[in-house]
């Protein structure tokens, strides 16, 4: 248990190291989620464009 405690404390630099880990994981999550949100936005835009073209063709 002592080794685990020492690892988690990171030789008294735990504040900086865990802050860096937190920033890293937040950035990784943003990088993973942003393409999904971007693709959904593109699909909505294309769907609106298609519907607009269909309504213009029917007129």
PDBQT receptor file of N, H, CA, C and O in Angstrom, charges set to zero:
ATOM      1  N   UNK A   1       0.827  -1.203   0.000  1.00  0.00    +0.000 N 
ATOM      2  CA  UNK A   1       0.000   0.000   0.000  1.00  0.00    +0.000 C 
ATOM      3  C   UNK A   1       0.864   1.258   0.000  1.00  0.00    +0.000 C 
ATOM      4  O   UNK A   1       0.464   2.293  -0.534  1.00  0.00    +0.000 OA
ATOM      5  N   UNK A   2       2.031   1.167   0.591  1.00  0.00    +0.000 N 
ATOM      6  H   UNK A   2       2.356   0.327   1.025  1.00  0.00    +0.000 HD
ATOM      7  CA  UNK A   2       2.923   2.311   0.646  1.00  0.00    +0.000 C 
ATOM      8  C   UNK A   2       3.388   2.712  -0.755  1.00  0.00    +0.000 C 
ATOM      9  O   UNK A   2       3.503   3.902  -1.048  1.00  0.00    +0.000 OA
ATOM     10  N   UNK A   3       3.654   1.738  -1.620  1.00  0.00    +0.000 N 
ATOM     11  H   UNK A   3       3.560   0.771  -1.383  1.00  0.00    +0.000 HD
ATOM     12  CA  UNK A   3       4.089   2.041  -2.979  1.00  0.00    +0.000 C 
ATOM     13  C   UNK A   3       2.978   2.740  -3.757  1.00  0.00    +0.000 C 
ATOM     14  O   UNK A   3       3.243   3.665  -4.525  1.00  0.00    +0.000 OA
ATOM     15  N   UNK A   4       1.747   2.304  -3.562  1.00  0.00    +0.000 N 
ATOM     16  H   UNK A   4       1.532   1.553  -2.938  1.00  0.00    +0.000 HD
ATOM     17  CA  UNK A   4       0.620   2.949  -4.233  1.00  0.00    +0.000 C 
ATOM     18  C   UNK A   4       0.460   4.385  -3.749  1.00  0.00    +0.000 C 
ATOM     19  O   UNK A   4       0.203   5.286  -4.548  1.00  0.00    +0.000 OA
ATOM     20  N   UNK A   5       0.610   4.598  -2.464  1.00  0.00    +0.000 N 
ATOM     21  H   UNK A   5       0.818   3.866  -1.816  1.00  0.00    +0.000 HD
ATOM     22  CA  UNK A   5       0.510   5.948  -1.919  1.00  0.00    +0.000 C 
ATOM     23  C   UNK A   5       1.605   6.841  -2.479  1.00  0.00    +0.000 C 
ATOM     24  O   UNK A   5       1.348   7.990  -2.836  1.00  0.00    +0.000 OA
ATOM     25  N   UNK A   6       2.817   6.325  -2.558  1.00  0.00    +0.000 N 
ATOM     26  H   UNK A   6       3.027   5.391  -2.268  1.00  0.00    +0.000 HD
ATOM     27  CA  UNK A   6       3.927   7.096  -3.128  1.00  0.00    +0.000 C 
ATOM     28  C   UNK A   6       3.676   7.411  -4.607  1.00  0.00    +0.000 C 
ATOM     29  O   UNK A   6       3.975   8.510  -5.075  1.00  0.00    +0.000 OA
ATOM     30  N   UNK A   7       3.133   6.449  -5.323  1.00  0.00    +0.000 N 
ATOM     31  H   UNK A   7       2.890   5.557  -4.943  1.00  0.00    +0.000 HD
ATOM     32  CA  UNK A   7       2.822   6.695  -6.735  1.00  0.00    +0.000 C 
ATOM     33  C   UNK A   7       1.779   7.797  -6.881  1.00  0.00    +0.000 C 
ATOM     34  O   UNK A   7       1.924   8.690  -7.715  1.00  0.00    +0.000 OA
ATOM     35  N   UNK A   8       0.732   7.730  -6.071  1.00  0.00    +0.000 N 
ATOM     36  H   UNK A   8       0.614   7.004  -5.394  1.00  0.00    +0.000 HD
ATOM     37  CA  UNK A   8      -0.334   8.720  -6.174  1.00  0.00    +0.000 C 
ATOM     38  C   UNK A   8       0.138  10.106  -5.735  1.00  0.00    +0.000 C 
ATOM     39  O   UNK A   8      -0.356  11.113  -6.242  1.00  0.00    +0.000 OA
ATOM     40  N   UNK A   9       1.079  10.169  -4.806  1.00  0.00    +0.000 N 
ATOM     41  H   UNK A   9       1.481   9.352  -4.393  1.00  0.00    +0.000 HD
ATOM     42  CA  UNK A   9       1.602  11.459  -4.357  1.00  0.00    +0.000 C 
ATOM     43  C   UNK A   9       2.642  12.007  -5.326  1.00  0.00    +0.000 C 
ATOM     44  O   UNK A   9       2.876  13.215  -5.347  1.00  0.00    +0.000 OA
ATOM     45  N   UNK A  10       3.268  11.157  -6.124  1.00  0.00    +0.000 N 
ATOM     46  H   UNK A  10       3.077  10.175  -6.107  1.00  0.00    +0.000 HD
ATOM     47  CA  UNK A  10       4.244  11.547  -7.143  1.00  0.00    +0.000 C 
ATOM     48  C   UNK A  10       5.377  12.393  -6.560  1.00  0.00    +0.000 C 
ATOM     49  O   UNK A  10       5.728  13.439  -7.105  1.00  0.00    +0.000 OA
ATOM     50  N   UNK A  11       5.930  11.935  -5.469  1.00  0.00    +0.000 N 
ATOM     51  H   UNK A  11       5.645  11.086  -5.026  1.00  0.00    +0.000 HD
ATOM     52  CA  UNK A  11       7.068  12.620  -4.826  1.00  0.00    +0.000 C 
ATOM     53  C   UNK A  11       6.775  14.092  -4.532  1.00  0.00    +0.000 C 
ATOM     54  O   UNK A  11       7.588  14.968  -4.828  1.00  0.00    +0.000 OA
ATOM     55  N   UNK A  12       5.635  14.344  -3.960  1.00  0.00    +0.000 N 
ATOM     56  H   UNK A  12       4.975  13.632  -3.719  1.00  0.00    +0.000 HD
ATOM     57  CA  UNK A  12       5.200  15.685  -3.551  1.00  0.00    +0.000 C 
ATOM     58  C   UNK A  12       5.005  16.654  -4.723  1.00  0.00    +0.000 C 
ATOM     59  O   UNK A  12       4.897  17.860  -4.504  1.00  0.00    +0.000 OA
ATOM     60  N   UNK A  13       4.958  16.162  -5.927  1.00  0.00    +0.000 N 
ATOM     61  H   UNK A  13       5.046  15.182  -6.104  1.00  0.00    +0.000 HD
ATOM     62  CA  UNK A  13       4.631  16.980  -7.098  1.00  0.00    +0.000 C 
ATOM     63  C   UNK A  13       3.247  16.617  -7.621  1.00  0.00    +0.000 C 
ATOM     64  O   UNK A  13       2.930  16.888  -8.779  1.00  0.00    +0.000 OA
ATOM     65  N   UNK A  14       2.437  16.016  -6.791  1.00  0.00    +0.000 N 
ATOM     66  H   UNK A  14       2.695  15.795  -5.850  1.00  0.00    +0.000 HD
ATOM     67  CA  UNK A  14       1.154  15.484  -7.231  1.00  0.00    +0.000 C 
ATOM     68  C   UNK A  14       0.238  16.565  -7.800  1.00  0.00    +0.000 C 
ATOM     69  O   UNK A  14      -0.522  16.295  -8.730  1.00  0.00    +0.000 OA
ATOM     70  N   UNK A  15       0.297  17.764  -7.268  1.00  0.00    +0.000 N 
ATOM     71  H   UNK A  15       0.915  17.982  -6.513  1.00  0.00    +0.000 HD
ATOM     72  CA  UNK A  15      -0.591  18.823  -7.750  1.00  0.00    +0.000 C 
ATOM     73  C   UNK A  15      -0.358  19.138  -9.217  1.00  0.00    +0.000 C 
ATOM     74  O   UNK A  15      -1.306  19.243  -9.995  1.00  0.00    +0.000 OA
ATOM     75  N   UNK A  16       0.895  19.286  -9.588  1.00  0.00    +0.000 N 
ATOM     76  H   UNK A  16       1.665  19.200  -8.955  1.00  0.00    +0.000 HD
ATOM     77  CA  UNK A  16       1.224  19.602 -10.977  1.00  0.00    +0.000 C 
ATOM     78  C   UNK A  16       0.947  18.419 -11.906  1.00  0.00    +0.000 C 
ATOM     79  O   UNK A  16       0.425  18.580 -13.009  1.00  0.00    +0.000 OA
ATOM     80  N   UNK A  17       1.308  17.241 -11.434  1.00  0.00    +0.000 N 
ATOM     81  H   UNK A  17       1.732  17.110 -10.538  1.00  0.00    +0.000 HD
ATOM     82  CA  UNK A  17       1.170  16.059 -12.286  1.00  0.00    +0.000 C 
ATOM     83  C   UNK A  17      -0.298  15.720 -12.516  1.00  0.00    +0.000 C 
ATOM     84  O   UNK A  17      -0.693  15.441 -13.648  1.00  0.00    +0.000 OA
ATOM     85  N   UNK A  18      -1.112  15.738 -11.465  1.00  0.00    +0.000 N 
ATOM     86  H   UNK A  18      -0.791  15.964 -10.546  1.00  0.00    +0.000 HD
ATOM     87  CA  UNK A  18      -2.520  15.413 -11.644  1.00  0.00    +0.000 C 
ATOM     88  C   UNK A  18      -3.241  16.499 -12.434  1.00  0.00    +0.000 C 
ATOM     89  O   UNK A  18      -4.198  16.216 -13.156  1.00  0.00    +0.000 OA
ATOM     90  N   UNK A  19      -2.782  17.743 -12.298  1.00  0.00    +0.000 N 
ATOM     91  H   UNK A  19      -2.005  17.973 -11.712  1.00  0.00    +0.000 HD
ATOM     92  CA  UNK A  19      -3.351  18.815 -13.129  1.00  0.00    +0.000 C 
ATOM     93  C   UNK A  19      -3.034  18.553 -14.602  1.00  0.00    +0.000 C 
ATOM     94  O   UNK A  19      -3.895  18.717 -15.467  1.00  0.00    +0.000 OA
ATOM     95  N   UNK A  20      -1.810  18.150 -14.878  1.00  0.00    +0.000 N 
ATOM     96  H   UNK A  20      -1.110  18.016 -14.176  1.00  0.00    +0.000 HD
ATOM     97  CA  UNK A  20      -1.432  17.837 -16.258  1.00  0.00    +0.000 C 
ATOM     98  C   UNK A  20      -2.238  16.648 -16.782  1.00  0.00    +0.000 C 
ATOM     99  O   UNK A  20      -2.705  16.673 -17.920  1.00  0.00    +0.000 OA
ATOM    100  N   UNK A  21      -2.404  15.611 -15.963  1.00  0.00    +0.000 N 
ATOM    101  H   UNK A  21      -2.025  15.591 -15.038  1.00  0.00    +0.000 HD
ATOM    102  CA  UNK A  21      -3.224  14.466 -16.369  1.00  0.00    +0.000 C 
ATOM    103  C   UNK A  21      -4.656  14.905 -16.662  1.00  0.00    +0.000 C 
ATOM    104  O   UNK A  21      -5.247  14.474 -17.652  1.00  0.00    +0.000 OA
ATOM    105  N   UNK A  22      -5.207  15.746 -15.819  1.00  0.00    +0.000 N 
ATOM    106  H   UNK A  22      -4.726  16.096 -15.015  1.00  0.00    +0.000 HD
ATOM    107  CA  UNK A  22      -6.586  16.209 -16.000  1.00  0.00    +0.000 C 
ATOM    108  C   UNK A  22      -6.719  16.990 -17.308  1.00  0.00    +0.000 C 
ATOM    109  O   UNK A  22      -7.643  16.754 -18.086  1.00  0.00    +0.000 OA
ATOM    110  N   UNK A  23      -5.806  17.905 -17.541  1.00  0.00    +0.000 N 
ATOM    111  H   UNK A  23      -5.055  18.096 -16.910  1.00  0.00    +0.000 HD
ATOM    112  CA  UNK A  23      -5.852  18.680 -18.786  1.00  0.00    +0.000 C 
ATOM    113  C   UNK A  23      -5.709  17.758 -19.989  1.00  0.00    +0.000 C 
ATOM    114  O   UNK A  23      -6.419  17.917 -20.982  1.00  0.00    +0.000 OA
ATOM    115  N   UNK A  24      -4.801  16.801 -19.904  1.00  0.00    +0.000 N 
ATOM    116  H   UNK A  24      -4.225  16.672 -19.097  1.00  0.00    +0.000 HD
ATOM    117  CA  UNK A  24      -4.592  15.859 -21.001  1.00  0.00    +0.000 C 
ATOM    118  C   UNK A  24      -5.873  15.095 -21.322  1.00  0.00    +0.000 C 
ATOM    119  O   UNK A  24      -6.264  14.997 -22.485  1.00  0.00    +0.000 OA
ATOM    120  N   UNK A  25      -6.528  14.552 -20.295  1.00  0.00    +0.000 N 
ATOM    121  H   UNK A  25      -6.211  14.631 -19.350  1.00  0.00    +0.000 HD
ATOM    122  CA  UNK A  25      -7.740  13.763 -20.542  1.00  0.00    +0.000 C 
ATOM    123  C   UNK A  25      -8.892  14.625 -21.035  1.00  0.00    +0.000 C 
ATOM    124  O   UNK A  25      -9.685  14.174 -21.862  1.00  0.00    +0.000 OA
ATOM    125  N   UNK A  26      -9.001  15.848 -20.549  1.00  0.00    +0.000 N 
ATOM    126  H   UNK A  26      -8.357  16.214 -19.877  1.00  0.00    +0.000 HD
ATOM    127  CA  UNK A  26     -10.058  16.740 -21.040  1.00  0.00    +0.000 C 
ATOM    128  C   UNK A  26      -9.831  17.049 -22.519  1.00  0.00    +0.000 C 
ATOM    129  O   UNK A  26     -10.768  17.025 -23.317  1.00  0.00    +0.000 OA
ATOM    130  N   UNK A  27      -8.582  17.338 -22.877  1.00  0.00    +0.000 N 
ATOM    131  H   UNK A  27      -7.821  17.358 -22.229  1.00  0.00    +0.000 HD
ATOM    132  CA  UNK A  27      -8.272  17.618 -24.275  1.00  0.00    +0.000 C 
ATOM    133  C   UNK A  27      -8.546  16.391 -25.143  1.00  0.00    +0.000 C 
ATOM    134  O   UNK A  27      -9.076  16.520 -26.247  1.00  0.00    +0.000 OA
ATOM    135  N   UNK A  28      -8.193  15.212 -24.658  1.00  0.00    +0.000 N 
ATOM    136  H   UNK A  28      -7.762  15.107 -23.762  1.00  0.00    +0.000 HD
ATOM    137  CA  UNK A  28      -8.445  13.990 -25.420  1.00  0.00    +0.000 C 
ATOM    138  C   UNK A  28      -9.943  13.766 -25.621  1.00  0.00    +0.000 C 
ATOM    139  O   UNK A  28     -10.363  13.356 -26.703  1.00  0.00    +0.000 OA
ATOM    140  N   UNK A  29     -10.734  14.024 -24.619  1.00  0.00    +0.000 N 
ATOM    141  H   UNK A  29     -10.393  14.357 -23.740  1.00  0.00    +0.000 HD
ATOM    142  CA  UNK A  29     -12.184  13.866 -24.745  1.00  0.00    +0.000 C 
ATOM    143  C   UNK A  29     -12.735  14.858 -25.769  1.00  0.00    +0.000 C 
ATOM    144  O   UNK A  29     -13.575  14.499 -26.595  1.00  0.00    +0.000 OA
ATOM    145  N   UNK A  30     -12.264  16.099 -25.715  1.00  0.00    +0.000 N 
ATOM    146  H   UNK A  30     -11.582  16.390 -25.044  1.00  0.00    +0.000 HD
ATOM    147  CA  UNK A  30     -12.716  17.104 -26.684  1.00  0.00    +0.000 C 
ATOM    148  C   UNK A  30     -12.335  16.687 -28.098  1.00  0.00    +0.000 C 
ATOM    149  O   UNK A  30     -13.133  16.827 -29.025  1.00  0.00    +0.000 OA
ATOM    150  N   UNK A  31     -11.122  16.176 -28.266  1.00  0.00    +0.000 N 
ATOM    151  H   UNK A  31     -10.474  16.062 -27.513  1.00  0.00    +0.000 HD
ATOM    152  CA  UNK A  31     -10.668  15.741 -29.585  1.00  0.00    +0.000 C 
ATOM    153  C   UNK A  31     -11.510  14.565 -30.082  1.00  0.00    +0.000 C 
ATOM    154  O   UNK A  31     -11.778  14.464 -31.280  1.00  0.00    +0.000 OA
ATOM    155  N   UNK A  32     -11.925  13.684 -29.189  1.00  0.00    +0.000 N 
ATOM    156  H   UNK A  32     -11.707  13.766 -28.216  1.00  0.00    +0.000 HD
ATOM    157  CA  UNK A  32     -12.715  12.530 -29.599  1.00  0.00    +0.000 C 
ATOM    158  C   UNK A  32     -14.165  12.905 -29.892  1.00  0.00    +0.000 C 
ATOM    159  O   UNK A  32     -14.784  12.311 -30.775  1.00  0.00    +0.000 OA
ATOM    160  N   UNK A  33     -14.712  13.871 -29.176  1.00  0.00    +0.000 N 
ATOM    161  H   UNK A  33     -14.209  14.353 -28.459  1.00  0.00    +0.000 HD
ATOM    162  CA  UNK A  33     -16.132  14.213 -29.316  1.00  0.00    +0.000 C 
ATOM    163  C   UNK A  33     -16.370  15.215 -30.447  1.00  0.00    +0.000 C 
ATOM    164  O   UNK A  33     -17.424  15.176 -31.081  1.00  0.00    +0.000 OA
ATOM    165  N   UNK A  34     -15.426  16.100 -30.710  1.00  0.00    +0.000 N 
ATOM    166  H   UNK A  34     -14.570  16.131 -30.194  1.00  0.00    +0.000 HD
ATOM    167  CA  UNK A  34     -15.660  17.154 -31.692  1.00  0.00    +0.000 C 
ATOM    168  C   UNK A  34     -15.946  16.635 -33.100  1.00  0.00    +0.000 C 
ATOM    169  O   UNK A  34     -16.801  17.218 -33.767  1.00  0.00    +0.000 OA
ATOM    170  N   UNK A  35     -15.292  15.578 -33.605  1.00  0.00    +0.000 N 
ATOM    171  H   UNK A  35     -14.597  15.105 -33.063  1.00  0.00    +0.000 HD
ATOM    172  CA  UNK A  35     -15.672  15.092 -34.943  1.00  0.00    +0.000 C 
ATOM    173  C   UNK A  35     -17.105  14.565 -34.997  1.00  0.00    +0.000 C 
ATOM    174  O   UNK A  35     -17.781  14.695 -36.018  1.00  0.00    +0.000 OA
ATOM    175  N   UNK A  36     -17.559  13.979 -33.912  1.00  0.00    +0.000 N 
ATOM    176  H   UNK A  36     -17.010  13.873 -33.083  1.00  0.00    +0.000 HD
ATOM    177  CA  UNK A  36     -18.933  13.460 -33.873  1.00  0.00    +0.000 C 
ATOM    178  C   UNK A  36     -19.925  14.617 -33.969  1.00  0.00    +0.000 C 
ATOM    179  O   UNK A  36     -20.891  14.563 -34.730  1.00  0.00    +0.000 OA
ATOM    180  N   UNK A  37     -19.669  15.663 -33.184  1.00  0.00    +0.000 N 
ATOM    181  H   UNK A  37     -18.885  15.707 -32.566  1.00  0.00    +0.000 HD
ATOM    182  CA  UNK A  37     -20.561  16.819 -33.224  1.00  0.00    +0.000 C 
ATOM    183  C   UNK A  37     -20.486  17.529 -34.573  1.00  0.00    +0.000 C 
ATOM    184  O   UNK A  37     -21.500  17.989 -35.099  1.00  0.00    +0.000 OA
ATOM    185  N   UNK A  38     -19.292  17.613 -35.121  1.00  0.00    +0.000 N 
ATOM    186  H   UNK A  38     -18.469  17.240 -34.694  1.00  0.00    +0.000 HD
ATOM    187  CA  UNK A  38     -19.115  18.256 -36.428  1.00  0.00    +0.000 C 
ATOM    188  C   UNK A  38     -19.857  17.485 -37.520  1.00  0.00    +0.000 C 
ATOM    189  O   UNK A  38     -20.501  18.087 -38.380  1.00  0.00    +0.000 OA
ATOM    190  N   UNK A  39     -19.767  16.161 -37.486  1.00  0.00    +0.000 N 
ATOM    191  H   UNK A  39     -19.244  15.672 -36.788  1.00  0.00    +0.000 HD
ATOM    192  CA  UNK A  39     -20.438  15.371 -38.521  1.00  0.00    +0.000 C 
ATOM    193  C   UNK A  39     -21.957  15.484 -38.398  1.00  0.00    +0.000 C 
ATOM    194  O   UNK A  39     -22.658  15.506 -39.409  1.00  0.00    +0.000 OA
ATOM    195  N   UNK A  40     -22.469  15.554 -37.175  1.00  0.00    +0.000 N 
ATOM    196  H   UNK A  40     -21.899  15.535 -36.353  1.00  0.00    +0.000 HD
ATOM    197  CA  UNK A  40     -23.911  15.737 -37.009  1.00  0.00    +0.000 C 
ATOM    198  C   UNK A  40     -24.353  17.086 -37.564  1.00  0.00    +0.000 C 
ATOM    199  O   UNK A  40     -25.420  17.196 -38.168  1.00  0.00    +0.000 OA
ATOM    200  N   UNK A  41     -23.529  18.110 -37.358  1.00  0.00    +0.000 N 
ATOM    201  H   UNK A  41     -22.662  18.021 -36.868  1.00  0.00    +0.000 HD
ATOM    202  CA  UNK A  41     -23.853  19.430 -37.881  1.00  0.00    +0.000 C 
ATOM    203  C   UNK A  41     -23.849  19.418 -39.401  1.00  0.00    +0.000 C 
ATOM    204  O   UNK A  41     -24.714  20.031 -40.028  1.00  0.00    +0.000 OA
ATOM    205  N   UNK A  42     -22.897  18.736 -39.992  1.00  0.00    +0.000 N 
ATOM    206  H   UNK A  42     -22.195  18.238 -39.483  1.00  0.00    +0.000 HD
ATOM    207  CA  UNK A  42     -22.809  18.652 -41.452  1.00  0.00    +0.000 C 
ATOM    208  C   UNK A  42     -24.008  17.899 -42.016  1.00  0.00    +0.000 C 
ATOM    209  O   UNK A  42     -24.566  18.297 -43.039  1.00  0.00    +0.000 OA
ATOM    210  N   UNK A  43     -24.405  16.816 -41.359  1.00  0.00    +0.000 N 
ATOM    211  H   UNK A  43     -23.951  16.493 -40.528  1.00  0.00    +0.000 HD
ATOM    212  CA  UNK A  43     -25.559  16.043 -41.825  1.00  0.00    +0.000 C 
ATOM    213  C   UNK A  43     -26.823  16.895 -41.771  1.00  0.00    +0.000 C 
ATOM    214  O   UNK A  43     -27.631  16.863 -42.699  1.00  0.00    +0.000 OA
ATOM    215  N   UNK A  44     -26.999  17.653 -40.696  1.00  0.00    +0.000 N 
ATOM    216  H   UNK A  44     -26.342  17.680 -39.943  1.00  0.00    +0.000 HD
ATOM    217  CA  UNK A  44     -28.170  18.534 -40.610  1.00  0.00    +0.000 C 
ATOM    218  C   UNK A  44     -28.155  19.581 -41.723  1.00  0.00    +0.000 C 
ATOM    219  O   UNK A  44     -29.187  19.872 -42.329  1.00  0.00    +0.000 OA
ATOM    220  N   UNK A  45     -26.986  20.136 -41.982  1.00  0.00    +0.000 N 
ATOM    221  H   UNK A  45     -26.147  19.900 -41.490  1.00  0.00    +0.000 HD
ATOM    222  CA  UNK A  45     -26.867  21.153 -43.027  1.00  0.00    +0.000 C 
ATOM    223  C   UNK A  45     -27.193  20.563 -44.397  1.00  0.00    +0.000 C 
ATOM    224  O   UNK A  45     -27.905  21.181 -45.188  1.00  0.00    +0.000 OA
ATOM    225  N   UNK A  46     -26.678  19.377 -44.673  1.00  0.00    +0.000 N 
ATOM    226  H   UNK A  46     -26.100  18.874 -44.030  1.00  0.00    +0.000 HD
ATOM    227  CA  UNK A  46     -26.962  18.728 -45.954  1.00  0.00    +0.000 C 
ATOM    228  C   UNK A  46     -28.440  18.361 -46.081  1.00  0.00    +0.000 C 
ATOM    229  O   UNK A  46     -29.021  18.456 -47.162  1.00  0.00    +0.000 OA
ATOM    230  N   UNK A  47     -29.036  17.945 -44.977  1.00  0.00    +0.000 N 
ATOM    231  H   UNK A  47     -28.565  17.868 -44.098  1.00  0.00    +0.000 HD
ATOM    232  CA  UNK A  47     -30.456  17.596 -45.003  1.00  0.00    +0.000 C 
ATOM    233  C   UNK A  47     -31.303  18.832 -45.306  1.00  0.00    +0.000 C 
ATOM    234  O   UNK A  47     -32.246  18.758 -46.094  1.00  0.00    +0.000 OA
ATOM    235  N   UNK A  48     -30.971  19.968 -44.686  1.00  0.00    +0.000 N 
ATOM    236  H   UNK A  48     -30.205  20.028 -44.047  1.00  0.00    +0.000 HD
ATOM    237  CA  UNK A  48     -31.713  21.206 -44.976  1.00  0.00    +0.000 C 
ATOM    238  C   UNK A  48     -31.537  21.613 -46.435  1.00  0.00    +0.000 C 
ATOM    239  O   UNK A  48     -32.491  22.041 -47.085  1.00  0.00    +0.000 OA
ATOM    240  N   UNK A  49     -30.320  21.479 -46.945  1.00  0.00    +0.000 N 
ATOM    241  H   UNK A  49     -29.545  21.131 -46.418  1.00  0.00    +0.000 HD
ATOM    242  CA  UNK A  49     -30.053  21.827 -48.344  1.00  0.00    +0.000 C 
ATOM    243  C   UNK A  49     -30.847  20.927 -49.282  1.00  0.00    +0.000 C 
ATOM    244  O   UNK A  49     -31.414  21.395 -50.270  1.00  0.00    +0.000 OA
ATOM    245  N   UNK A  50     -30.887  19.636 -48.971  1.00  0.00    +0.000 N 
ATOM    246  H   UNK A  50     -30.427  19.256 -48.169  1.00  0.00    +0.000 HD
ATOM    247  CA  UNK A  50     -31.638  18.686 -49.793  1.00  0.00    +0.000 C 
ATOM    248  C   UNK A  50     -33.133  19.016 -49.771  1.00  0.00    +0.000 C 
ATOM    249  O   UNK A  50     -33.791  19.008 -50.811  1.00  0.00    +0.000 OA
ATOM    250  N   UNK A  51     -33.663  19.306 -48.583  1.00  0.00    +0.000 N 
ATOM    251  H   UNK A  51     -33.129  19.313 -47.738  1.00  0.00    +0.000 HD
ATOM    252  CA  UNK A  51     -35.078  19.649 -48.474  1.00  0.00    +0.000 C 
ATOM    253  C   UNK A  51     -35.389  20.937 -49.239  1.00  0.00    +0.000 C 
ATOM    254  O   UNK A  51     -36.442  21.052 -49.867  1.00  0.00    +0.000 OA
ATOM    255  N   UNK A  52     -34.478  21.896 -49.187  1.00  0.00    +0.000 N 
ATOM    256  H   UNK A  52     -33.622  21.803 -48.677  1.00  0.00    +0.000 HD
ATOM    257  CA  UNK A  52     -34.677  23.146 -49.916  1.00  0.00    +0.000 C 
ATOM    258  C   UNK A  52     -34.679  22.888 -51.421  1.00  0.00    +0.000 C 
ATOM    259  O   UNK A  52     -35.491  23.465 -52.145  1.00  0.00    +0.000 OA
ATOM    260  N   UNK A  53     -33.783  22.033 -51.895  1.00  0.00    +0.000 N 
ATOM    261  H   UNK A  53     -33.123  21.564 -51.307  1.00  0.00    +0.000 HD
ATOM    262  CA  UNK A  53     -33.744  21.703 -53.324  1.00  0.00    +0.000 C 
ATOM    263  C   UNK A  53     -35.011  20.973 -53.745  1.00  0.00    +0.000 C 
ATOM    264  O   UNK A  53     -35.545  21.218 -54.826  1.00  0.00    +0.000 OA
ATOM    265  N   UNK A  54     -35.491  20.072 -52.885  1.00  0.00    +0.000 N 
ATOM    266  H   UNK A  54     -35.057  19.873 -52.006  1.00  0.00    +0.000 HD
ATOM    267  CA  UNK A  54     -36.710  19.352 -53.208  1.00  0.00    +0.000 C 
ATOM    268  C   UNK A  54     -37.899  20.289 -53.279  1.00  0.00    +0.000 C 
ATOM    269  O   UNK A  54     -38.747  20.154 -54.161  1.00  0.00    +0.000 OA
ATOM    270  N   UNK A  55     -37.966  21.229 -52.366  1.00  0.00    +0.000 N 
ATOM    271  H   UNK A  55     -37.276  21.339 -51.649  1.00  0.00    +0.000 HD
ATOM    272  CA  UNK A  55     -39.094  22.175 -52.400  1.00  0.00    +0.000 C 
ATOM    273  C   UNK A  55     -38.996  23.094 -53.621  1.00  0.00    +0.000 C 
ATOM    274  O   UNK A  55     -40.021  23.484 -54.181  1.00  0.00    +0.000 OA
ATOM    275  N   UNK A  56     -37.782  23.443 -54.039  1.00  0.00    +0.000 N 
ATOM    276  H   UNK A  56     -36.949  23.127 -53.585  1.00  0.00    +0.000 HD
ATOM    277  CA  UNK A  56     -37.625  24.280 -55.244  1.00  0.00    +0.000 C 
ATOM    278  C   UNK A  56     -37.971  23.485 -56.506  1.00  0.00    +0.000 C 
ATOM    279  O   UNK A  56     -38.513  24.052 -57.454  1.00  0.00    +0.000 OA
ATOM    280  N   UNK A  57     -37.676  22.209 -56.535  1.00  0.00    +0.000 N 
ATOM    281  H   UNK A  57     -37.236  21.747 -55.764  1.00  0.00    +0.000 HD
ATOM    282  CA  UNK A  57     -37.995  21.378 -57.702  1.00  0.00    +0.000 C 
ATOM    283  C   UNK A  57     -39.490  21.129 -57.815  1.00  0.00    +0.000 C 
ATOM    284  O   UNK A  57     -40.021  20.987 -58.917  1.00  0.00    +0.000 OA
ATOM    285  N   UNK A  58     -40.166  21.077 -56.678  1.00  0.00    +0.000 N 
ATOM    286  H   UNK A  58     -39.735  21.192 -55.783  1.00  0.00    +0.000 HD
ATOM    287  CA  UNK A  58     -41.613  20.836 -56.688  1.00  0.00    +0.000 C 
ATOM    288  C   UNK A  58     -42.392  22.089 -57.049  1.00  0.00    +0.000 C 
ATOM    289  O   UNK A  58     -43.560  22.004 -57.429  1.00  0.00    +0.000 OA
ATOM    290  N   UNK A  59     -41.770  23.233 -56.935  1.00  0.00    +0.000 N 
ATOM    291  H   UNK A  59     -40.822  23.302 -56.626  1.00  0.00    +0.000 HD
ATOM    292  CA  UNK A  59     -42.481  24.506 -57.207  1.00  0.00    +0.000 C 
ATOM    293  C   UNK A  59     -42.623  24.748 -58.687  1.00  0.00    +0.000 C 
ATOM    294  O   UNK A  59     -43.190  25.762 -59.095  1.00  0.00    +0.000 OA
TER     295      UNK A  59
